[in-house]
Amino acid sequence: MARVCVMGGGPAGSIFAIRMAELGHQVDVIEAAAFPRPHLGESLSRGVQVLLQSVSAAGALDGALPVRKVEVAWDGPALIRNDEREAGLLVDRGYFDGALLDRARRLGVRVHQSARIVDRKQTENGWRLAVAAAAGKEILQVDFLADARGRAGAAAWRRDTTGPATLALHAYWKGAALPAHPVIRAGDAAWYWAVPLPDGTCHLQVFVDAKEFGALPKATLEARYLELLGPSGFKTGACQSPVQATDATPSVALNAATPSSIALGETALALDPLSSSGVQKAIQTALAGAIVANTLVKSRASAAAAMAFYATTLGEASARHRKWAMSYYAEAARARPDVFWRRRAGPTADEASRRPVVAADAASVASHRVELSRDLVIEDLPCIDGEFVTLKKALRHPGLAAPVAYLGNQPLAPLLSELNSSATLVEIAQGWSHRMPFKSALSIAIWLRNNGVLVEARP
């Protein structure tokens, strides 16, 4: 068992603490703010619920508002997008974050709240931390340190900015004319996001270019916010909070794991706010980070693989989200000439560089013979294996967006090692049926064909 300290008690810090406690470690969380407190990121994407269920923390969603419809005015007239499944949720981050931290407490995590680390020194055996709180100062000697302070902790890590500098100006409002559902609107040189919350307030956010904003004539933050909000078309009402300015620039940490520390959440990976999946990604980094940290404190032999796995995971997620965001900014840029949109649209990745693949249809499954692509490479790559990161055989191919070791729970490399000659997809599935049900084997064979790993056999 290791002693682990987490700096920051937001979703990433709390979920990491929960998972490390479940893995048997002694965990302390240091959180500077008293809860509840408002926070950006009240709109949760559909994957959050499943992630919370995996650590028995779904109760944090009690009282959340389901998203039945979203109004979008992006590259043309306003459209209403209905979500019949109500997959998205709007939460009060004060309650949500507090509930996650309470779940950590119930697992034995020591929470030092309204506390801060006033001195930090790395030692031979870990870290020596001086923690100051209202009750006084306490010295913690820990084996491993996790940084989940969000963007406040980002400066401590070498990072790559993955998009233009962006600033969010925001405040909470009440009024009968405010939207009752989320609204996203594009302006001439900004975009707007209205998020109605469970307590009856509406969070009105304006996203602007940070460099352009800094170059404008000086005025109070409130005056600048109201001026920028004017063209949005929102009828505001009464402001319920001070106007705040928050950095919303996307970035990724380049050395997000060391043998005795790790960056989590927005400290590790800050997405473009347009994705509205920042909380989900923060939780995902916390869960993956817990596996990496568990490996680092228990197996020095696997340290390099664990750190490489985490770096690859963050890098691929950053590139995927950046590409997605640029495509949406490009839609708005076609109708708006301002540099704000051109900077964010950027050149997208050249899809033509990926080799075209031929999908397997019903007629070809039983009749067409296939073989392994000559472009396929099978190599050792770090992967999650239970509670640790280990080296596993993975597939690398131009038709795959990233290396793949498993499909479902099936390791792919051993399956492909059994293919010594051409065969139909049905014959391949029959050959794998000693490992899994025939239907599952056929699904894997078809997936491999559809992604170019299996190709039409040469005559």
Secondary structure, DSSP 8 states (H G I E B T S, - for coil): --EEEEE--SHHHHHHHHHHHHTT-EEEEEE-S-SS---S--EE-TTHHHHHHTTT-GGGGTT-EE--EEEEESSSS-EEEE-TT---EE--HHHHHHHHHHHHHHTT-EEEES-EEEEEEEETTEEEEEEEETTEEEEEEESEEEE--GGGGGGGS-EEE-S--EEEEEEEEE-TTS-SS-EEEE-SS-EEEEEE-TTS-EEEEEEEEHHHHHHS----HHHHHHHHHGGG-----EE-S--EEEE---EEESS-EETTEEE-HHHHEE--GGG--HHHHHHHHHHHHHHHHHHHHH-GGGHHHHHHHHHHHHHHHHHHHHHHHHHHHHHHHTT--SHHHHHHH-----GGGS-------HHHHHH-EEEE-TT-EEEEEEEEETTEEEEEEEEE-TTSSS-BSEETTEEHHHHHHT--S-EEHHHHHHHHTTTS-HHHHHHHHHHHHHTTSEEE---
